[in-house]
Amino acid sequence: MKKILLIGLIAITAITSAYSRNYISISIAPYFDGGNILWTGEENIGKEYSEFGAEINLDVGLYANLGSFLYGIQFGLGAAFPMMREMPEGEYLYDYAITPYVATAIGIEFNEDWMLDLSVGYAMQYGWINAKDEGHSIKGITFDFMDMFASLSLLYSFNTHLALRAGISATLNPFFPLAYSWHDERDPSHTGGAGGGVMLYHVEPFIGAAFTF
């Protein structure tokens, strides 16, 4: 047990000395996206939609000094507030979602206070849906299994440990998010159905506080 603890302490010391501008941040992010629901069950519906909402994001960044740039990894988790999706016929969708992600990043330090980084990564999303229109309600779950995104952020350090982090990210899902519903008010015998679509874009500006180490 003592050997394991010793190895852990050595690893932590090595990581701390190898990395620069590490941070843990919490940010709030309003987002805007749009797409086209290609199919639901066996029906090809081709509905366009637009959506807006907000997320709280927990982000971790670890960077290594290599030459003139910083190279590192980012990972974290987003939790979406109830959001609204609007379709041409007036259907609204309120849901909650969690989004874990991982990314690679390149950072540029302008001076002691400012750092710019560009990251490219992969995210997944799991959500709970409650779709409503007049006289109609469906509950279900959604799962996006491959969202590709790029993010540009700026970190400003007030002192050794406190910083402001802000930026913008853009996401594209070239694959099919999946949905499964288990409740339909119009059809009490409804026991479940699959659906899917493709998200064309997702834009998310963010701003928050960071602890640097």
C-alpha positions as a Markdown table, in Angstrom:
| # | Residue | x | y | z |
|---|---|---|---|---|
| 1 | Met | 0.0 | 0.0 | 0.0 |
| 2 | Lys | 2.8 | 2.4 | 0.9 |
| 3 | Lys | 4.5 | 1.6 | -2.4 |
| 4 | Ile | 1.3 | 2.5 | -4.3 |
| 5 | Leu | 1.0 | 5.8 | -2.4 |
| 6 | Leu | 4.6 | 6.6 | -3.1 |
| 7 | Ile | 4.2 | 5.9 | -6.9 |
| 8 | Gly | 1.1 | 8.0 | -6.9 |
| 9 | Leu | 2.9 | 11.0 | -5.3 |
| 10 | Ile | 5.8 | 10.6 | -7.7 |
| 11 | Ala | 3.3 | 10.6 | -10.7 |
| 12 | Ile | 1.5 | 13.7 | -9.4 |
| 13 | Thr | 4.8 | 15.5 | -8.9 |
| 14 | Ala | 5.9 | 14.6 | -12.4 |
| 15 | Ile | 2.7 | 15.8 | -14.0 |
| 16 | Thr | 2.7 | 19.0 | -12.0 |
| 17 | Ser | 6.2 | 19.8 | -13.1 |
| 18 | Ala | 5.7 | 18.8 | -16.7 |
| 19 | Tyr | 2.6 | 20.9 | -17.3 |
| 20 | Ser | 2.0 | 24.6 | -17.4 |
| 21 | Arg | -1.2 | 26.6 | -17.4 |
| 22 | Asn | -3.3 | 23.7 | -16.1 |
| 23 | Tyr | -6.8 | 24.8 | -15.2 |
| 24 | Ile | -10.2 | 23.7 | -13.9 |
| 25 | Ser | -13.0 | 25.9 | -14.9 |
| 26 | Ile | -16.7 | 26.3 | -14.6 |
| 27 | Ser | -18.6 | 28.2 | -17.3 |
| 28 | Ile | -22.1 | 29.0 | -18.5 |
| 29 | Ala | -22.8 | 28.7 | -22.2 |
| 30 | Pro | -25.9 | 29.7 | -24.1 |
| 31 | Tyr | -26.1 | 27.7 | -27.3 |
| 32 | Phe | -27.8 | 27.8 | -30.7 |
| 33 | Asp | -28.2 | 25.0 | -33.2 |
| 34 | Gly | -30.2 | 23.7 | -36.1 |
| 35 | Gly | -30.7 | 20.5 | -38.0 |
| 36 | Asn | -33.0 | 18.2 | -39.9 |
| 37 | Ile | -34.9 | 15.3 | -38.4 |
| 38 | Leu | -34.4 | 12.7 | -41.2 |
| 39 | Trp | -36.6 | 9.9 | -39.9 |
| 40 | Thr | -38.7 | 8.7 | -36.9 |
| 41 | Gly | -39.6 | 5.1 | -36.7 |
| 42 | Glu | -40.2 | 4.0 | -40.3 |
| 43 | Glu | -41.4 | 7.4 | -41.5 |
| 44 | Asn | -39.1 | 9.8 | -43.4 |
| 45 | Ile | -40.3 | 13.2 | -42.1 |
| 46 | Gly | -37.5 | 15.6 | -43.2 |
| 47 | Lys | -38.4 | 18.2 | -40.6 |
| 48 | Glu | -36.1 | 21.2 | -40.0 |
| 49 | Tyr | -35.7 | 22.5 | -36.4 |
| 50 | Ser | -33.9 | 25.2 | -34.5 |
| 51 | Glu | -33.0 | 25.0 | -30.8 |
| 52 | Phe | -31.6 | 27.2 | -28.1 |
| 53 | Gly | -30.7 | 26.6 | -24.4 |
| 54 | Ala | -27.8 | 26.9 | -22.0 |
| 55 | Glu | -25.2 | 24.6 | -20.4 |
| 56 | Ile | -23.1 | 24.6 | -17.3 |
| 57 | Asn | -19.7 | 23.2 | -18.2 |
| 58 | Leu | -16.9 | 21.7 | -16.1 |
| 59 | Asp | -13.6 | 21.8 | -18.0 |
| 60 | Val | -10.1 | 20.6 | -17.2 |
| 61 | Gly | -7.1 | 21.5 | -19.3 |
| 62 | Leu | -3.5 | 20.0 | -18.9 |
| 63 | Tyr | -0.7 | 21.5 | -21.0 |
| 64 | Ala | 3.0 | 20.7 | -21.6 |
| 65 | Asn | 5.6 | 23.3 | -22.6 |
| 66 | Leu | 7.2 | 22.1 | -25.9 |
| 67 | Gly | 9.1 | 24.8 | -27.7 |
| 68 | Ser | 7.1 | 28.0 | -28.5 |
| 69 | Phe | 3.7 | 26.4 | -27.9 |
| 70 | Leu | 1.8 | 24.6 | -25.2 |
| 71 | Tyr | 0.4 | 21.2 | -26.1 |
| 72 | Gly | -2.2 | 19.4 | -24.0 |
| 73 | Ile | -5.5 | 17.7 | -23.5 |
| 74 | Gln | -8.9 | 18.9 | -22.4 |
| 75 | Phe | -11.8 | 16.9 | -21.0 |
| 76 | Gly | -14.9 | 17.7 | -19.1 |
| 77 | Leu | -18.7 | 17.5 | -18.8 |
| 78 | Gly | -21.6 | 19.7 | -19.8 |
| 79 | Ala | -25.0 | 19.7 | -18.2 |
| 80 | Ala | -27.8 | 21.3 | -20.2 |
| 81 | Phe | -30.7 | 23.4 | -18.7 |
| 82 | Pro | -34.2 | 22.7 | -20.1 |
| 83 | Met | -34.1 | 23.9 | -23.7 |
| 84 | Met | -36.7 | 24.5 | -26.4 |
| 85 | Arg | -36.7 | 23.2 | -29.9 |
| 86 | Glu | -39.1 | 24.7 | -32.4 |
| 87 | Met | -40.4 | 23.0 | -35.6 |
| 88 | Pro | -42.4 | 24.5 | -38.4 |
| 89 | Glu | -45.7 | 23.0 | -37.2 |
| 90 | Gly | -45.2 | 24.4 | -33.7 |
| 91 | Glu | -43.8 | 21.4 | -31.8 |
| 92 | Tyr | -41.7 | 22.2 | -28.7 |
| 93 | Leu | -39.2 | 19.9 | -27.1 |
| 94 | Tyr | -37.9 | 20.4 | -23.5 |
| 95 | Asp | -35.1 | 18.3 | -22.4 |
| 96 | Tyr | -32.1 | 17.8 | -20.1 |
| 97 | Ala | -28.7 | 16.4 | -21.3 |
| 98 | Ile | -25.2 | 15.6 | -20.2 |
| 99 | Thr | -22.2 | 15.8 | -22.5 |
| 100 | Pro | -18.8 | 14.3 | -21.7 |
| 101 | Tyr | -16.0 | 15.2 | -24.1 |
| 102 | Val | -12.2 | 14.9 | -24.7 |
| 103 | Ala | -10.0 | 17.1 | -26.9 |
| 104 | Thr | -6.4 | 17.8 | -27.9 |
| 105 | Ala | -5.3 | 21.4 | -27.7 |
| 106 | Ile | -2.5 | 23.9 | -28.8 |
| 107 | Gly | -1.9 | 26.9 | -26.6 |
| 108 | Ile | -0.1 | 30.2 | -27.1 |
| 109 | Glu | 1.1 | 32.2 | -24.1 |
| 110 | Phe | 1.3 | 36.0 | -24.9 |
| 111 | Asn | 2.6 | 36.9 | -21.5 |
| 112 | Glu | 2.1 | 35.9 | -17.8 |
| 113 | Asp | -1.6 | 36.9 | -17.9 |
| 114 | Trp | -2.9 | 35.8 | -21.3 |
| 115 | Met | -3.2 | 32.4 | -23.1 |
| 116 | Leu | -5.0 | 31.5 | -26.2 |
| 117 | Asp | -5.8 | 27.9 | -27.1 |
| 118 | Leu | -7.4 | 26.0 | -29.9 |
| 119 | Ser | -8.8 | 22.6 | -29.3 |
| 120 | Val | -10.4 | 19.9 | -31.5 |
| 121 | Gly | -12.3 | 17.0 | -29.9 |
| 122 | Tyr | -15.0 | 14.4 | -29.6 |
| 123 | Ala | -18.2 | 14.6 | -27.5 |
| 124 | Met | -21.1 | 12.3 | -26.7 |
| 125 | Gln | -24.5 | 13.4 | -25.4 |
| 126 | Tyr | -27.2 | 11.6 | -23.4 |
| 127 | Gly | -30.5 | 13.3 | -22.9 |
| 128 | Trp | -34.1 | 13.1 | -21.6 |
| 129 | Ile | -36.8 | 14.5 | -23.8 |
| 130 | Asn | -40.4 | 15.6 | -23.3 |
| 131 | Ala | -41.9 | 16.7 | -26.7 |
| 132 | Lys | -45.1 | 18.6 | -26.7 |
| 133 | Asp | -47.5 | 20.2 | -29.1 |
| 134 | Glu | -51.3 | 20.8 | -28.9 |
| 135 | Gly | -52.8 | 17.6 | -27.4 |
| 136 | His | -49.7 | 15.6 | -27.8 |
| 137 | Ser | -46.9 | 14.6 | -25.4 |
| 138 | Ile | -44.0 | 12.1 | -25.9 |
| 139 | Lys | -41.4 | 11.2 | -23.3 |
| 140 | Gly | -38.1 | 9.5 | -24.2 |
| 141 | Ile | -34.3 | 9.5 | -24.3 |
| 142 | Thr | -31.8 | 10.6 | -26.9 |
| 143 | Phe | -28.2 | 9.6 | -27.5 |
| 144 | Asp | -25.7 | 11.4 | -29.8 |
| 145 | Phe | -22.7 | 9.1 | -30.1 |
| 146 | Met | -20.3 | 11.2 | -32.2 |
| 147 | Asp | -20.1 | 15.0 | -32.1 |
| 148 | Met | -17.0 | 16.5 | -33.6 |
| 149 | Phe | -16.1 | 20.0 | -32.3 |
| 150 | Ala | -13.6 | 22.8 | -32.4 |
| 151 | Ser | -13.1 | 25.4 | -29.7 |
| 152 | Leu | -11.3 | 28.7 | -29.3 |
| 153 | Ser | -10.7 | 30.1 | -25.8 |
| 154 | Leu | -8.9 | 32.9 | -24.1 |
| 155 | Leu | -7.6 | 32.6 | -20.5 |
| 156 | Tyr | -6.8 | 35.7 | -18.5 |
| 157 | Ser | -5.1 | 35.2 | -15.1 |
| 158 | Phe | -5.8 | 37.7 | -12.3 |
| 159 | Asn | -3.2 | 36.1 | -10.1 |
| 160 | Thr | -1.5 | 32.8 | -9.5 |
| 161 | His | -4.7 | 30.7 | -9.3 |
| 162 | Leu | -7.7 | 32.8 | -10.3 |
| 163 | Ala | -8.5 | 33.4 | -14.0 |
| 164 | Leu | -11.3 | 34.2 | -16.4 |
| 165 | Arg | -11.9 | 31.9 | -19.3 |
| 166 | Ala | -14.1 | 32.7 | -22.3 |
| 167 | Gly | -14.5 | 31.5 | -25.9 |
| 168 | Ile | -16.7 | 29.8 | -28.5 |
| 169 | Ser | -17.1 | 26.3 | -29.8 |
| 170 | Ala | -18.7 | 24.9 | -32.9 |
| 171 | Thr | -20.0 | 21.3 | -33.3 |
| 172 | Leu | -20.9 | 19.2 | -36.3 |
| 173 | Asn | -22.5 | 15.7 | -36.1 |
| 174 | Pro | -22.1 | 13.9 | -39.4 |
| 175 | Phe | -23.7 | 10.8 | -38.0 |
| 176 | Phe | -27.2 | 9.9 | -36.7 |
| 177 | Pro | -28.3 | 10.8 | -33.2 |
| 178 | Leu | -30.7 | 8.2 | -31.8 |
| 179 | Ala | -34.0 | 8.7 | -29.9 |
| 180 | Tyr | -36.3 | 6.3 | -28.2 |
| 181 | Ser | -39.8 | 7.2 | -26.8 |
| 182 | Trp | -41.9 | 5.2 | -24.4 |
| 183 | His | -45.0 | 7.4 | -23.8 |
| 184 | Asp | -47.5 | 9.0 | -26.1 |
| 185 | Glu | -50.6 | 10.8 | -24.8 |
| 186 | Arg | -52.4 | 10.4 | -28.1 |
| 187 | Asp | -51.9 | 6.7 | -28.2 |
| 188 | Pro | -52.1 | 4.9 | -24.8 |
| 189 | Ser | -51.0 | 1.6 | -26.4 |
| 190 | His | -47.7 | 3.2 | -27.4 |
| 191 | Thr | -44.9 | 1.0 | -26.0 |
| 192 | Gly | -41.9 | 2.5 | -27.6 |
| 193 | Gly | -40.4 | 3.7 | -30.9 |
| 194 | Ala | -37.1 | 4.7 | -32.4 |
| 195 | Gly | -36.2 | 7.9 | -34.2 |
| 196 | Gly | -33.2 | 9.7 | -35.5 |
| 197 | Gly | -31.8 | 12.7 | -37.3 |
| 198 | Val | -28.7 | 14.7 | -38.0 |
| 199 | Met | -27.6 | 17.9 | -36.4 |
| 200 | Leu | -26.2 | 20.4 | -38.9 |
| 201 | Tyr | -24.5 | 22.8 | -36.5 |
| 202 | His | -24.2 | 23.8 | -32.9 |
| 203 | Val | -22.6 | 27.1 | -31.8 |
| 204 | Glu | -21.8 | 27.7 | -28.1 |
| 205 | Pro | -20.2 | 30.9 | -26.7 |
| 206 | Phe | -19.0 | 30.4 | -23.1 |
| 207 | Ile | -17.6 | 32.4 | -20.2 |
| 208 | Gly | -16.6 | 31.4 | -16.7 |
| 209 | Ala | -14.1 | 31.3 | -13.8 |
| 210 | Ala | -11.0 | 29.1 | -13.7 |
| 211 | Phe | -8.6 | 27.8 | -11.1 |
| 212 | Thr | -5.1 | 27.6 | -12.5 |
| 213 | Phe | -2.3 | 25.4 | -11.2 |
